[in-house]
């Protein structure tokens, strides 16, 4: 989860560093399924764009 001005980037960074990924990286992935869930404070389209841009950057 993310909090504050950079909550979307904080959340995706935390998700990609999760121990549940067993040190697997997304670099070079050909397909990615991205699920974005919002709580009480709804996510904006700008934040969705930030997340997808970040994921694309990490894939390479």
C-alpha positions in Angstrom: 0.0 0.0 0.0 1.1 3.5 -0.5 0.4 6.7 1.4 0.6 10.4 0.4 1.6 12.1 -2.8 3.6 9.2 -4.2 1.3 6.4 -3.0 0.9 4.7 -6.4 4.7 4.4 -6.9 5.3 3.4 -3.3 2.6 0.7 -3.7 4.0 -0.8 -6.9 7.6 -0.7 -5.6 6.5 -2.6 -2.4 4.5 -5.1 -4.5 7.5 -5.8 -6.8 9.8 -6.2 -3.7 7.4 -8.6 -1.9 8.9 -11.8 -0.5 5.9 -13.6 -2.1 7.7 -13.1 -5.5 10.6 -15.3 -4.2 13.1 -12.9 -5.7 11.6 -13.2 -9.2 11.9 -10.1 -11.3 9.6 -8.9 -14.0 12.4 -7.7 -16.3 11.9 -9.2 -19.8 8.4 -10.5 -19.1 6.3 -10.8 -22.2 3.0 -10.7 -20.4 1.9 -9.1 -17.1 -1.4 -9.3 -15.4 -1.9 -6.1 -13.3 -4.6 -5.9 -10.6 -5.1 -2.5 -9.0 -7.4 -2.4 -6.0 -8.4 0.9 -4.4 -9.6 1.5 -0.8 -11.7 4.3 0.6 -9.6 7.0 -1.2 -10.1 6.1 -4.9 -7.1 5.9 -7.2 -6.9 8.4 -10.0 -6.3 7.8 -13.7 -3.0 9.6 -13.3 -1.9 7.2 -10.6 -2.9 4.2 -12.8 -0.7 5.7 -15.5 2.1 6.1 -13.0 1.8 2.4 -12.1 1.7 1.2 -15.7 4.6 3.4 -16.7 6.7 2.1 -13.8 5.8 -1.5 -14.6 6.8 -1.0 -18.3 10.1 0.6 -17.2 10.8 -2.4 -14.9 10.1 -4.9 -17.7 12.5 -3.1 -20.0 
